[in-house]
Amino acid sequence: MILNDHDHPFVLVGKYALKWMGVPVYTANIALQIINIPVRTSQMRSICHTLAQSGEWLEVDESSILGLVMMSECGEHRSVRQFKRHDDRWYICLYSKDTYHLTVDNEKVQVPHPINFNLAVVGSGFHPNRTNWRVKPYLIMDQNVKFVWGEPVTFPVFIPSIPEFFNLSLNCMRGPTYQDDDTYHISQIDIHNLARYLVLDLPTQ
């Protein structure tokens, strides 16, 4: 794993992270899988170079990825890089701190796999109604529920903790220029979904 070789954690953000937070996120193009990964700004160039040299990934322009929601660039340097796997199905978007406003060294939670097909909350304290098993999402420790498919991954996978992600979204919405920043609108939707599906105002949370 290239990130492991760079001593860099694999941290998910975007829809696949939200699904591990119990938020249902759907895509119009189920054949297109886009994984969003924040990367330390200091390591962005080296990681991108290694990906391009691996033979598994080809760097592409965002205009070639249908349905990709881009965040606004901050500064004059290029802070978002996109790669397509050789099978033409999987894409990864690497975001530097300048774009996603999140550092990979912030508080995070380990999850079993980058992809899950049953909604799960990895933080049990945030489940909206743990006393009623009929209320989804599931908890990661629930028995007889299959969350992932395929072979197990050989590297640790993380997502931001729910409080960390919520604070990140709030921070992205602050500032006098928020109306001109795509980050604001994406973060606003994320906060709305977290509040809708996890409630987030219960005494147990």
ZADREN-40915 format. One line per field, with one value per atom (N, C-alpha, C): x, y, z; chain; atom name; residue in one letter; residue number from 1. Coordinates in pm, whole numbers. Each point is the difference from the previous one (the first is absolute). Layout:
x: (X, ...) $
y: (Y, ...) $
z: (Z, ...) $
chaine: (A, ...) $
atome: (CA, ...) $
residu: (a, ...) $
num: (NUM, ...) $
END
This chain:
x: (85, -85, 88, -23, 87, -2, -117, -6, 81, -9, 79, 149, 43, 141, 47, -94, 33, -28, -29, -32, -113, -103, -112, -129, -87, -124, -98, -78, -107, -127, -36, -116, -103, -121, -108, -74, -41, -97, -103, -103, -100, -102, -63, -117, 34, 119, 31, 27, 52, 14, -138, -88, -133, -77, 20, -72, 45, 127, 46, -48, -53, -59, -151, -52, -142, -85, 62, -73, -13, -122, -15, 33, 96, 41, -6, -71, -19, 62, 31, 58, -80, -12, -77, 70, 131, 78, 66, -70, 51, 121, 24, 116, 127, -17, 115, 27, 117, 33, 113, -30, 97, 29, 126, 41, 79, -39, 66, 93, 125, 102, 76, -1, 85, 145, 91, 143, 75, 102, 84, 57, -8, 49, 146, 79, 143, 31, -97, 23, -79, -78, -86, 79, 105, 75, 61, 60, 64, -101, -114, -102, -58, -27, -53, 100, 126, 103, 5, -6, 5, -123, -117, -121, 13, 49, 14, 101, 102, 104, -37, -108, -35, -53, -54, -62, -145, -46, -139, -90, 57, -79, 50, -92, 30, -58, 83, -52, -87, -116, -96, -46, -63, -58, -141, -43, -131, -113, 18, -106, -29, 90, -21, -73, -31, -68, -143, -95, -139, -54, -73, -63, 92, 122, 93, -38, -13, -26, 132, 44, 130, -14, 98, 9, 85, -27, 75, 147, 84, 143, 31, 96, 45, 143, 24, 134, 18, 118, 26, 58, 34, 59, -108, 34, -94, -7, -116, -9, -94, -56, -83, 57, 22, 52, -91, -32, -90, 74, -29, 60, -108, 16, -92, 74, -63, 63, -13, 85, 7, -130, -87, -125, -110, 31, -95, -122, 6, -115, 31, 116, 35, 80, -36, 72, 36, 110, 31, 29, -47, 30, 82, 116, 87, -13, -32, -21, 109, 63, 93, -78, 67, -65, -51, 66, -41, -140, -46, -130, -104, 33, -101, -1, 98, 5, 3, 49, 9, 140, 60, 130, -21, 79, -16, 41, 62, 43, -104, -113, -109, -62, -92, -65, -72, 24, -60, -35, -81, -51, 29, 46, 29, -128, -10, -113, 54, -83, 51, 44, -56, 19, -36, 56, -41, -147, -56, -135, -88, -121, -98, -133, -79, -130, -116, 27, -102, 43, -89, 36, 40, 103, 48, 48, -18, 56, 115, 121, 115, 10, -66, -4, -136, -8, -129, -73, 75, -65, -82, 16, -73, -120, -27, -117, -127, -95, -119, -96, 4, -92, 53, 97, 64, -91, -106, -88, -98, -10, -92, 82, 12, 85, -55, -127, -58, 43, 55, 42, 140, 13, 132, 58, 128, 100, 40, 71, 53, 121, 35, 127, 102, 125, 102, 15, -39, 14, -124, -103, -120, 33, -59, 26, -86, 49, -74, -34, 80, -16, 130, -11, 119, 15, 115, 20, 86, 92, 94, -3, 54, 8, 143, 26, 134, 101, 125, 108, 25, 39, 34, 121, 3, 113, 118, 119, 122, 62, -74, 51, -113, 32, -105, -69, -131, -82, -68, 0, -56, -101, -87, -85, 16, -31, -1, -106, 24, -105, -118, -119, -118, 14, 44, 20, 103, 107, 103, -56, -76, -57, -104, -78, -101, 68, 105, 74, 66, 53, 59, -104, -119, -105, -38, -9, -31, 109, 125, 111, -2, -39, -6, -110, -97, -113, 21, 111, 25, 76, -14, 77, -87, 45, -82, -19, 83, -9, -66, -72, -53, -96, -72, -97, 66, 127, 71, 86, -17, 87, -82, 32, -72, 11, 109, 19, -115, -48, -110, -123, -37, -123, 12, 116, 21, -8, 66, -1, -139, -74, -137, -85, 15, -74, 44, 131, 50, -57, -2, -55, -149, -71, -143, -24, 78, -19, 38, 108, 37, -110, -54, -106, -128, -27, -124, 2, 111, 1, 53, 76, 50, -65, -84, -72, 98, 99, 111, -38, -123, -34, -58, 28, -50, 94, -53, 85, 112, -26, 100, 116, -15, 104, 87) $
y: (-120, 120, 125, 86, 116, 93, 22, 88, -58, -131, -63, 21, -12, 18, 142, 94, 139, 31, -103, 19, 102, -20, 93, -77, 44, -74, 11, -106, -2, 49, 125, 63, 30, -49, 27, 126, 76, 107, -14, 81, -10, -109, -52, -87, -130, -56, -128, 17, 113, 28, 20, 72, 25, -130, -98, -127, -74, 18, -59, 82, 119, 82, -20, -92, -30, 87, 72, 91, -64, -26, -59, 102, -34, 86, -82, 50, -73, 77, -73, 62, -41, 92, -31, -103, -6, -92, -104, -113, -100, -72, 11, -66, 81, 124, 89, 17, -45, 4, 101, 108, 105, 4, -22, 3, 127, 76, 125, -20, 42, -23, 130, 51, 116, -44, 85, -32, 118, -29, 107, 80, 131, 84, -27, -25, -23, -130, -94, -129, -18, 98, -13, -33, 73, -20, -140, -45, -130, -114, 10, -104, -5, 115, 3, -58, 31, -53, -153, -52, -145, -67, 59, -55, -7, 108, 4, -102, -29, -94, -145, -24, -135, -87, 61, -77, -34, 22, -28, 120, 119, 123, 97, 66, 101, 133, 104, 131, 56, 54, 51, 138, 69, 130, -19, 92, -16, -1, 62, 3, -137, -97, -134, -91, 51, -81, 51, -72, 42, -3, 103, 4, 40, 40, 39, 138, 9, 128, 54, 109, 55, 104, 6, 108, 112, 119, 114, -9, 44, 5, 123, -16, 112, 33, 124, 36, -25, 22, -10, -136, -83, -128, -105, -107, -108, -88, -7, -73, -120, -30, -118, -79, -129, -86, -122, -38, -111, -112, -124, -116, -103, -63, -105, -133, -103, -131, -61, -95, -56, -68, -39, -66, 99, 131, 105, 8, -59, 7, 82, -20, 66, 127, 104, 126, 40, 68, 61, 148, 81, 142, 29, 57, 35, 149, 33, 139, 41, 111, 53, 76, 32, 76, 134, 55, 130, -4, -118, -13, -53, -106, -64, 52, 78, 59, -105, -119, -108, -58, -19, -66, -146, -87, -143, -39, 92, -30, 41, 50, 32, -128, 16, -117, -82, -130, -87, -135, -78, -128, -104, -117, -105, -73, -30, -76, -124, -102, -126, 5, 93, -4, 137, 39, 128, 2, -115, -6, -84, 46, -83, 6, -107, 0, -11, -3, 19, 117, 97, 118, -40, 62, -31, 127, 4, 108, -59, 47, -54, 60, 112, 58, -27, -100, -44, 111, 94, 107, 94, -9, 88, -66, -126, -66, 69, 28, 76, -76, -134, -76, -141, -15, -129, -102, 44, -93, -69, 48, -60, -53, -132, -61, 20, 38, 22, 132, 86, 132, -10, 28, 5, 139, 15, -93, -105, -102, -101, 55, -71, 24, -99, 39, -83, -133, -3, -124, -88, 39, -81, -135, -105, -134, -30, -91, -50, 109, 104, 105, 11, -15, 8, 143, 57, 139, 18, -92, 19, -120, 19, -107, -15, -113, -21, -40, 5, -38, 108, -41, 101, 81, 124, 86, -32, 24, -32, 124, 109, 125, 63, 77, 64, 113, 8, 101, 82, 133, 88, 96, 51, 114, 103, 126, 97, -39, 26, -22, 92, -38, 82, 142, 22, 140, 74, -70, 65, 39, -90, 28, 112, -1, 106, 135, 5, 126, 44, -98, 31, 66, -56, 55, 140, 22, 135, 99, -42, 89, 37, -96, 27, 100, 16, 89, 140, 21, 131, 89, 129, 94, 83, 119, 93, -42, -92, -36, -135, -50, -135, -19, 105, -14, -27, 29, -23, -125, -80, -115, -128, -92, -126, -80, 18, -72, 28, 124, 37, -85, -13, -72, -149, -59, -141, -24, 86, -15, 21, 91, 24, -125, -68, -124, -109, -9, -101, 20, 124, 29, -33, 36, -30, -150, -79, -145, -61, 47, -50, 28, 121, 35, -77, -24, -70, -146, -68, -145, -42, 86, -34, 84, 95, 93, 98, -50, 80, 99, -8, 85, -81, -131, -86, 7, -17, 5, -105, -116, -106, 32, 102, 35, 113) $
z: (0, 0, 0, -96, -20, 120, 59, 117, 116, 20, 106, -23, -126, -32, 33, 1, 33, 147, 78, 142, 14, -81, -8, 22, 91, 25, -117, -19, -99, 69, -27, 63, -107, 17, -93, 38, -99, 18, -111, 2, -104, 28, -104, 17, 70, -24, 63, 150, 39, 143, 63, -68, 54, 19, -86, 15, 125, 40, 126, 120, -26, 107, 8, -80, 2, -89, -92, -89, -138, -47, -134, -108, -83, -110, -127, -99, -123, -116, -105, -118, -121, -95, -121, -87, 8, -84, 91, 23, 94, -56, -131, -59, 21, 45, 18, 148, 45, 142, 21, 73, 26, 148, 37, 140, 24, 102, 33, 119, -16, 102, 25, 122, 31, 17, -46, 3, 60, 79, 50, -117, 9, -108, -31, 103, -19, -74, -4, -63, -129, -36, -117, -126, -27, -124, -7, 109, 1, -17, 69, -10, -142, -58, -137, -99, 18, -89, 9, 122, 18, -59, 16, -61, -152, -59, -146, -50, 80, -40, 28, 73, 42, -112, -105, -107, 26, 124, 36, -19, 8, 1, -105, -66, -101, 46, 4, 39, -112, 39, -97, 42, -92, 27, 55, 88, 62, -101, -115, -101, -58, 20, -53, 99, 120, 101, 12, -56, 2, 142, 37, 130, 113, -30, 104, 54, 132, 65, 51, -55, 37, 108, 87, 97, -57, 48, -50, 37, -90, 26, 86, 88, 81, -39, -33, -43, -149, -48, -142, -40, 97, -35, -15, -69, -24, 124, 63, 126, -6, -117, -19, -117, 23, -107, -13, -124, -25, -75, 38, -65, -32, -116, -44, 0, 56, -3, -139, -29, -135, -43, 96, -36, -38, 3, -39, 91, 117, 90, 125, 56, 125, -25, 71, -4, 144, 16, 128, -22, 93, 0, 125, -18, 112, 27, 124, 40, 98, -25, 99, 106, 109, 107, -51, -102, -54, -57, -40, -62, 97, 73, 84, 142, 39, 135, 110, -33, 97, -4, 116, 4, 35, -58, 22, 141, 73, 136, 104, -45, 92, 56, 94, 61, -107, 1, -100, 61, -73, 47, -108, 40, -97, -41, -129, -55, -71, -23, -55, -145, -78, -146, -56, -114, -60, -42, -38, -55, 90, 29, 70, -72, 9, -66, 98, 130, 102, 87, 15, 79, 140, 51, 133, 68, 132, 80, 80, -25, 73, 140, 23, 134, 63, 89, 53, 74, 58, 74, -87, -132, -90, -66, 35, -59, 49, -91, 38, 93, -2, 85, 18, 89, 18, 68, 69, 69, -94, -123, -97, -117, -9, -103, -140, -8, -134, -61, 81, -49, -58, -127, -62, 22, -10, -50, 104, -49, 90, 76, 104, 65, -52, -4, -60, 75, 128, 76, -7, -75, -13, -63, 55, -50, -122, -83, -117, -101, -2, -100, -78, -130, -85, -51, 25, -37, -125, -26, -110, -91, -120, -97, -47, -64, -55, 106, -39, 89, 106, 121, 101, -43, 41, -35, 92, -51, 74, 64, 3, 57, 81, 103, 80, -76, 17, -64, 109, -16, 101, -62, 86, -35, 112, -27, 111, 101, 127, 100, -34, 45, -31, 53, 125, 44, -85, -39, -82, -136, -61, -131, 8, 107, 19, 14, 82, 17, -130, -75, -131, -90, -4, -86, 43, 133, 49, -38, 12, -35, -147, -84, -144, -35, 89, -27, 56, 69, 60, -95, 19, -79, -91, -35, -79, -145, -49, -142, -20, 100, -8, -118, -39, -107, -134, -12, -126, 7, 105, 22, -4, -94, -10, 129, 74, 124, 96, 0, 89, -28, -126, -35, 29, -29, 30, 150, 78, 145, 57, -57, 47, -18, -112, -24, 97, 26, 92, 141, 47, 133, 4, -105, -7, 9, -72, 1, 135, 60, 132, 102, -3, 93, -29, -126, -38, 40, -27, 21, 137, 65, 133, 110, -40, 88, 65, 74, 55, 110, 49, 114, 116, -1, 107, 120, 122, 119, -3, -64, -4, -93, -82, -95, 52) $
chaine: (A, A, A, A, A, A, A, A, A, A, A, A, A, A, A, A, A, A, A, A, A, A, A, A, A, A, A, A, A, A, A, A, A, A, A, A, A, A, A, A, A, A, A, A, A, A, A, A, A, A, A, A, A, A, A, A, A, A, A, A, A, A, A, A, A, A, A, A, A, A, A, A, A, A, A, A, A, A, A, A, A, A, A, A, A, A, A, A, A, A, A, A, A, A, A, A, A, A, A, A, A, A, A, A, A, A, A, A, A, A, A, A, A, A, A, A, A, A, A, A, A, A, A, A, A, A, A, A, A, A, A, A, A, A, A, A, A, A, A, A, A, A, A, A, A, A, A, A, A, A, A, A, A, A, A, A, A, A, A, A, A, A, A, A, A, A, A, A, A, A, A, A, A, A, A, A, A, A, A, A, A, A, A, A, A, A, A, A, A, A, A, A, A, A, A, A, A, A, A, A, A, A, A, A, A, A, A, A, A, A, A, A, A, A, A, A, A, A, A, A, A, A, A, A, A, A, A, A, A, A, A, A, A, A, A, A, A, A, A, A, A, A, A, A, A, A, A, A, A, A, A, A, A, A, A, A, A, A, A, A, A, A, A, A, A, A, A, A, A, A, A, A, A, A, A, A, A, A, A, A, A, A, A, A, A, A, A, A, A, A, A, A, A, A, A, A, A, A, A, A, A, A, A, A, A, A, A, A, A, A, A, A, A, A, A, A, A, A, A, A, A, A, A, A, A, A, A, A, A, A, A, A, A, A, A, A, A, A, A, A, A, A, A, A, A, A, A, A, A, A, A, A, A, A, A, A, A, A, A, A, A, A, A, A, A, A, A, A, A, A, A, A, A, A, A, A, A, A, A, A, A, A, A, A, A, A, A, A, A, A, A, A, A, A, A, A, A, A, A, A, A, A, A, A, A, A, A, A, A, A, A, A, A, A, A, A, A, A, A, A, A, A, A, A, A, A, A, A, A, A, A, A, A, A, A, A, A, A, A, A, A, A, A, A, A, A, A, A, A, A, A, A, A, A, A, A, A, A, A, A, A, A, A, A, A, A, A, A, A, A, A, A, A, A, A, A, A, A, A, A, A, A, A, A, A, A, A, A, A, A, A, A, A, A, A, A, A, A, A, A, A, A, A, A, A, A, A, A, A, A, A, A, A, A, A, A, A, A, A, A, A, A, A, A, A, A, A, A, A, A, A, A, A, A, A, A, A, A, A, A, A, A, A, A, A, A, A, A, A, A, A, A, A, A, A, A, A, A, A, A, A, A, A, A, A, A, A, A, A, A, A, A, A, A, A, A, A, A, A, A, A, A, A, A, A, A, A, A, A, A, A, A, A, A, A, A, A, A, A, A, A, A, A, A, A, A, A, A, A, A, A, A, A, A, A) $
atome: (N, CA, C, N, CA, C, N, CA, C, N, CA, C, N, CA, C, N, CA, C, N, CA, C, N, CA, C, N, CA, C, N, CA, C, N, CA, C, N, CA, C, N, CA, C, N, CA, C, N, CA, C, N, CA, C, N, CA, C, N, CA, C, N, CA, C, N, CA, C, N, CA, C, N, CA, C, N, CA, C, N, CA, C, N, CA, C, N, CA, C, N, CA, C, N, CA, C, N, CA, C, N, CA, C, N, CA, C, N, CA, C, N, CA, C, N, CA, C, N, CA, C, N, CA, C, N, CA, C, N, CA, C, N, CA, C, N, CA, C, N, CA, C, N, CA, C, N, CA, C, N, CA, C, N, CA, C, N, CA, C, N, CA, C, N, CA, C, N, CA, C, N, CA, C, N, CA, C, N, CA, C, N, CA, C, N, CA, C, N, CA, C, N, CA, C, N, CA, C, N, CA, C, N, CA, C, N, CA, C, N, CA, C, N, CA, C, N, CA, C, N, CA, C, N, CA, C, N, CA, C, N, CA, C, N, CA, C, N, CA, C, N, CA, C, N, CA, C, N, CA, C, N, CA, C, N, CA, C, N, CA, C, N, CA, C, N, CA, C, N, CA, C, N, CA, C, N, CA, C, N, CA, C, N, CA, C, N, CA, C, N, CA, C, N, CA, C, N, CA, C, N, CA, C, N, CA, C, N, CA, C, N, CA, C, N, CA, C, N, CA, C, N, CA, C, N, CA, C, N, CA, C, N, CA, C, N, CA, C, N, CA, C, N, CA, C, N, CA, C, N, CA, C, N, CA, C, N, CA, C, N, CA, C, N, CA, C, N, CA, C, N, CA, C, N, CA, C, N, CA, C, N, CA, C, N, CA, C, N, CA, C, N, CA, C, N, CA, C, N, CA, C, N, CA, C, N, CA, C, N, CA, C, N, CA, C, N, CA, C, N, CA, C, N, CA, C, N, CA, C, N, CA, C, N, CA, C, N, CA, C, N, CA, C, N, CA, C, N, CA, C, N, CA, C, N, CA, C, N, CA, C, N, CA, C, N, CA, C, N, CA, C, N, CA, C, N, CA, C, N, CA, C, N, CA, C, N, CA, C, N, CA, C, N, CA, C, N, CA, C, N, CA, C, N, CA, C, N, CA, C, N, CA, C, N, CA, C, N, CA, C, N, CA, C, N, CA, C, N, CA, C, N, CA, C, N, CA, C, N, CA, C, N, CA, C, N, CA, C, N, CA, C, N, CA, C, N, CA, C, N, CA, C, N, CA, C, N, CA, C, N, CA, C, N, CA, C, N, CA, C, N, CA, C, N, CA, C, N, CA, C, N, CA, C, N, CA, C, N, CA, C, N, CA, C, N, CA, C, N, CA, C, N, CA, C, N, CA, C, N, CA, C, N, CA, C, N, CA, C, N, CA, C, N, CA, C, N, CA, C, N, CA, C, N, CA, C, N, CA, C, N, CA, C, N, CA, C, N, CA, C, N, CA, C, N, CA, C, N, CA, C, N, CA, C, N, CA, C, N, CA, C, N, CA, C, N, CA, C, N, CA, C, N, CA, C, N, CA, C, N, CA, C, N, CA, C, N, CA, C, N, CA, C, N, CA, C) $
residu: (m, m, m, i, i, i, l, l, l, n, n, n, d, d, d, h, h, h, d, d, d, h, h, h, p, p, p, f, f, f, v, v, v, l, l, l, v, v, v, g, g, g, k, k, k, y, y, y, a, a, a, l, l, l, k, k, k, w, w, w, m, m, m, g, g, g, v, v, v, p, p, p, v, v, v, y, y, y, t, t, t, a, a, a, n, n, n, i, i, i, a, a, a, l, l, l, q, q, q, i, i, i, i, i, i, n, n, n, i, i, i, p, p, p, v, v, v, r, r, r, t, t, t, s, s, s, q, q, q, m, m, m, r, r, r, s, s, s, i, i, i, c, c, c, h, h, h, t, t, t, l, l, l, a, a, a, q, q, q, s, s, s, g, g, g, e, e, e, w, w, w, l, l, l, e, e, e, v, v, v, d, d, d, e, e, e, s, s, s, s, s, s, i, i, i, l, l, l, g, g, g, l, l, l, v, v, v, m, m, m, m, m, m, s, s, s, e, e, e, c, c, c, g, g, g, e, e, e, h, h, h, r, r, r, s, s, s, v, v, v, r, r, r, q, q, q, f, f, f, k, k, k, r, r, r, h, h, h, d, d, d, d, d, d, r, r, r, w, w, w, y, y, y, i, i, i, c, c, c, l, l, l, y, y, y, s, s, s, k, k, k, d, d, d, t, t, t, y, y, y, h, h, h, l, l, l, t, t, t, v, v, v, d, d, d, n, n, n, e, e, e, k, k, k, v, v, v, q, q, q, v, v, v, p, p, p, h, h, h, p, p, p, i, i, i, n, n, n, f, f, f, n, n, n, l, l, l, a, a, a, v, v, v, v, v, v, g, g, g, s, s, s, g, g, g, f, f, f, h, h, h, p, p, p, n, n, n, r, r, r, t, t, t, n, n, n, w, w, w, r, r, r, v, v, v, k, k, k, p, p, p, y, y, y, l, l, l, i, i, i, m, m, m, d, d, d, q, q, q, n, n, n, v, v, v, k, k, k, f, f, f, v, v, v, w, w, w, g, g, g, e, e, e, p, p, p, v, v, v, t, t, t, f, f, f, p, p, p, v, v, v, f, f, f, i, i, i, p, p, p, s, s, s, i, i, i, p, p, p, e, e, e, f, f, f, f, f, f, n, n, n, l, l, l, s, s, s, l, l, l, n, n, n, c, c, c, m, m, m, r, r, r, g, g, g, p, p, p, t, t, t, y, y, y, q, q, q, d, d, d, d, d, d, d, d, d, t, t, t, y, y, y, h, h, h, i, i, i, s, s, s, q, q, q, i, i, i, d, d, d, i, i, i, h, h, h, n, n, n, l, l, l, a, a, a, r, r, r, y, y, y, l, l, l, v, v, v, l, l, l, d, d, d, l, l, l, p, p, p, t, t, t, q, q, q) $
num: (1, 1, 1, 2, 2, 2, 3, 3, 3, 4, 4, 4, 5, 5, 5, 6, 6, 6, 7, 7, 7, 8, 8, 8, 9, 9, 9, 10, 10, 10, 11, 11, 11, 12, 12, 12, 13, 13, 13, 14, 14, 14, 15, 15, 15, 16, 16, 16, 17, 17, 17, 18, 18, 18, 19, 19, 19, 20, 20, 20, 21, 21, 21, 22, 22, 22, 23, 23, 23, 24, 24, 24, 25, 25, 25, 26, 26, 26, 27, 27, 27, 28, 28, 28, 29, 29, 29, 30, 30, 30, 31, 31, 31, 32, 32, 32, 33, 33, 33, 34, 34, 34, 35, 35, 35, 36, 36, 36, 37, 37, 37, 38, 38, 38, 39, 39, 39, 40, 40, 40, 41, 41, 41, 42, 42, 42, 43, 43, 43, 44, 44, 44, 45, 45, 45, 46, 46, 46, 47, 47, 47, 48, 48, 48, 49, 49, 49, 50, 50, 50, 51, 51, 51, 52, 52, 52, 53, 53, 53, 54, 54, 54, 55, 55, 55, 56, 56, 56, 57, 57, 57, 58, 58, 58, 59, 59, 59, 60, 60, 60, 61, 61, 61, 62, 62, 62, 63, 63, 63, 64, 64, 64, 65, 65, 65, 66, 66, 66, 67, 67, 67, 68, 68, 68, 69, 69, 69, 70, 70, 70, 71, 71, 71, 72, 72, 72, 73, 73, 73, 74, 74, 74, 75, 75, 75, 76, 76, 76, 77, 77, 77, 78, 78, 78, 79, 79, 79, 80, 80, 80, 81, 81, 81, 82, 82, 82, 83, 83, 83, 84, 84, 84, 85, 85, 85, 86, 86, 86, 87, 87, 87, 88, 88, 88, 89, 89, 89, 90, 90, 90, 91, 91, 91, 92, 92, 92, 93, 93, 93, 94, 94, 94, 95, 95, 95, 96, 96, 96, 97, 97, 97, 98, 98, 98, 99, 99, 99, 100, 100, 100, 101, 101, 101, 102, 102, 102, 103, 103, 103, 104, 104, 104, 105, 105, 105, 106, 106, 106, 107, 107, 107, 108, 108, 108, 109, 109, 109, 110, 110, 110, 111, 111, 111, 112, 112, 112, 113, 113, 113, 114, 114, 114, 115, 115, 115, 116, 116, 116, 117, 117, 117, 118, 118, 118, 119, 119, 119, 120, 120, 120, 121, 121, 121, 122, 122, 122, 123, 123, 123, 124, 124, 124, 125, 125, 125, 126, 126, 126, 127, 127, 127, 128, 128, 128, 129, 129, 129, 130, 130, 130, 131, 131, 131, 132, 132, 132, 133, 133, 133, 134, 134, 134, 135, 135, 135, 136, 136, 136, 137, 137, 137, 138, 138, 138, 139, 139, 139, 140, 140, 140, 141, 141, 141, 142, 142, 142, 143, 143, 143, 144, 144, 144, 145, 145, 145, 146, 146, 146, 147, 147, 147, 148, 148, 148, 149, 149, 149, 150, 150, 150, 151, 151, 151, 152, 152, 152, 153, 153, 153, 154, 154, 154, 155, 155, 155, 156, 156, 156, 157, 157, 157, 158, 158, 158, 159, 159, 159, 160, 160, 160, 161, 161, 161, 162, 162, 162, 163, 163, 163, 164, 164, 164, 165, 165, 165, 166, 166, 166, 167, 167, 167, 168, 168, 168, 169, 169, 169, 170, 170, 170, 171, 171, 171, 172, 172, 172, 173, 173, 173, 174, 174, 174, 175, 175, 175, 176, 176, 176, 177, 177, 177, 178, 178, 178, 179, 179, 179, 180, 180, 180, 181, 181, 181, 182, 182, 182, 183, 183, 183, 184, 184, 184, 185, 185, 185, 186, 186, 186, 187, 187, 187, 188, 188, 188, 189, 189, 189, 190, 190, 190, 191, 191, 191, 192, 192, 192, 193, 193, 193, 194, 194, 194, 195, 195, 195, 196, 196, 196, 197, 197, 197, 198, 198, 198, 199, 199, 199, 200, 200, 200, 201, 201, 201, 202, 202, 202, 203, 203, 203, 204, 204, 204, 205, 205, 205) $
END
